[in-house]
Amino acid sequence: MRRPPRGRAVLLTDPRLDLMRTTLIGCILFLAACAPSASPPTEEANVASITVTLARQFQHAAAAWNRGDLDAFMSDYLADSTTTFVGSGGLLHGVGAIRARYAPLFGQGASRDSLRFEQFEIRVLGNGLVLVTARYILHHGPETTASGPFTLIMRHGPDGWKIIHDHSSSD
């Protein structure tokens, strides 16, 4: 290969330089494609994390019920007029109506059975929404006094997971 005279620009038209340039660009692209990337958590990991969070939240709700703390029990519901509840008494609109449904069970001297939850399952719906299915069990000592399946739609917001729809049935 001849050297260009001093002071003159080097033209990079040599076919060997084209091959080297193409090979170098190919290597850079290959290495970039192989580099580890920060990928979002898998849906399974997300479901597992949400399940742990909500299982803990439901333990707190059962504890609030069992100690007669209506405010703490109701804190899992979104405080909004669009929150709904469906049960044997029909459809209720608004957290105030839902609270009024439960209030007699929390009155002074009211007899209230202990609450626990079982068969807890979650399905992520997307956009900060989950579908929760489970069973509630009300018991007095070893005797079950009421039980049934329920389905909740919960939304994640600044205050955590809140119930926006509750459909409870009894066996």
C-alpha positions in Angstrom: 0.0 0.0 0.0 1.3 3.4 -1.0 1.6 6.1 1.5 -0.2 9.4 0.6 2.0 12.4 0.3 2.2 14.5 3.4 -0.5 17.1 3.9 -3.0 15.3 1.8 -6.2 13.7 3.1 -6.4 9.9 3.2 -9.3 8.5 1.3 -10.7 5.5 3.0 -11.7 3.7 -0.2 -9.4 0.7 0.2 -11.6 -2.5 0.1 -9.7 -3.9 3.1 -10.7 -0.9 5.2 -14.3 -1.4 4.2 -14.1 -5.0 5.4 -12.5 -4.0 8.7 -15.1 -1.2 9.2 -18.0 -3.6 8.5 -16.5 -6.3 10.8 -15.9 -3.8 13.6 -19.5 -2.5 13.4 -20.8 -6.0 13.3 -18.8 -6.9 16.5 -20.1 -3.8 18.3 -23.7 -4.6 17.4 -23.2 -8.3 18.4 -21.7 -7.3 21.8 -24.5 -4.8 22.4 -27.1 -7.4 21.7 -25.4 -9.9 24.1 -25.0 -7.4 26.9 -27.3 -8.0 29.9 -30.3 -5.7 30.1 -32.4 -4.6 32.9 -35.6 -6.4 32.1 -38.9 -6.0 33.9 -39.8 -8.6 36.5 -41.6 -11.6 35.2 -45.4 -11.8 35.6 -44.9 -14.8 37.9 -42.6 -12.7 40.2 -45.0 -9.9 40.1 -48.0 -12.1 41.0 -45.9 -13.7 43.8 -45.0 -10.2 45.2 -48.6 -9.0 45.0 -49.9 -12.2 46.6 -47.6 -11.8 49.6 -48.6 -8.1 50.0 -52.3 -8.9 49.8 -52.2 -12.0 52.0 -50.6 -9.7 54.7 -53.3 -7.1 54.1 -56.0 -9.7 54.5 -54.5 -10.9 57.7 -54.7 -7.3 59.0 -58.3 -7.1 57.8 -59.2 -10.3 59.7 -57.4 -9.0 62.8 -59.3 -5.7 62.6 -62.6 -7.6 62.3 -61.7 -9.9 65.2 -60.9 -7.0 67.5 -64.1 -5.0 66.4 -62.3 -2.2 64.6 -64.7 -1.2 61.8 -62.5 1.7 60.7 -59.4 -0.5 60.2 -61.5 -3.2 58.5 -63.1 -0.7 56.1 -59.7 0.9 55.3 -59.1 -1.7 52.6 -62.0 -0.3 50.6 -61.4 2.6 48.3 -63.2 5.6 50.0 -65.2 6.5 46.9 -68.8 6.6 45.8 -67.9 4.3 42.9 -66.8 1.4 45.2 -69.4 -1.4 45.0 -70.5 -4.4 47.0 -72.7 -7.3 45.8 -74.1 -9.7 48.3 -77.4 -11.4 49.2 -78.9 -8.0 49.8 -78.2 -6.8 46.3 -75.9 -4.1 45.0 -74.5 -1.3 47.2 -72.9 1.8 45.8 -70.3 3.7 47.7 -68.1 3.0 50.7 -70.7 4.7 53.0 -73.3 2.1 52.1 -70.8 -0.7 52.5 -69.8 0.6 55.9 -73.5 0.9 56.9 -73.9 -2.8 56.0 -71.2 -3.9 58.4 -71.8 -1.3 61.1 -74.4 -3.4 63.1 -71.8 -6.2 63.5 -69.4 -3.8 65.1 -71.9 -2.0 67.5 -71.3 -1.9 71.2 -71.9 -5.3 72.6 -72.6 -6.9 69.2 -71.7 -10.6 68.9 -69.3 -11.1 66.1 -67.7 -14.4 65.1 -64.0 -14.6 64.3 -62.9 -14.2 60.6 -60.2 -15.9 58.6 -59.6 -16.2 54.9 -58.7 -19.3 52.9 -58.0 -20.4 49.3 -56.5 -17.0 48.4 -55.7 -16.6 44.7 -54.8 -13.6 42.6 -54.9 -12.8 38.9 -53.3 -9.7 37.6 -55.6 -7.9 35.2 -53.1 -5.1 34.2 -53.0 -1.4 34.8 -52.7 -1.7 38.6 -55.7 -4.0 38.9 -56.0 -7.5 40.3 -58.8 -10.0 40.7 -58.8 -11.7 44.1 -60.7 -14.9 44.8 -60.8 -16.5 48.2 -63.2 -17.9 50.9 -64.1 -16.2 54.1 -64.8 -18.3 57.2 -66.6 -17.0 60.2 -66.2 -19.2 63.2 -67.1 -19.4 66.9 -64.5 -21.5 68.4 -64.2 -24.7 66.4 -67.7 -24.3 64.8 -68.0 -22.5 61.4 -71.0 -20.2 61.6 -70.8 -18.8 58.0 -68.5 -19.2 55.0 -68.5 -18.5 51.3 -66.5 -17.5 48.3 -65.8 -13.9 47.4 -64.3 -12.1 44.5 -62.7 -8.7 44.7 -61.3 -6.3 42.2 -58.5 -4.2 43.7 -56.7 -1.2 42.4 -53.2 -0.2 43.4 -52.8 3.5 44.1 -50.9 5.9 46.3 -52.4 4.3 49.4 -51.7 0.8 48.3 -54.2 -1.9 47.2 -57.8 -0.9 47.7 -61.0 -2.8 47.0 -63.1 -1.2 44.3 -65.6 -4.1 43.9 -66.5 -6.8 46.4 -68.8 -9.7 45.4 -69.4 -12.0 48.4 -71.6 -15.1 48.5 -72.5 -17.5 51.3 -72.5 -21.3 51.2 
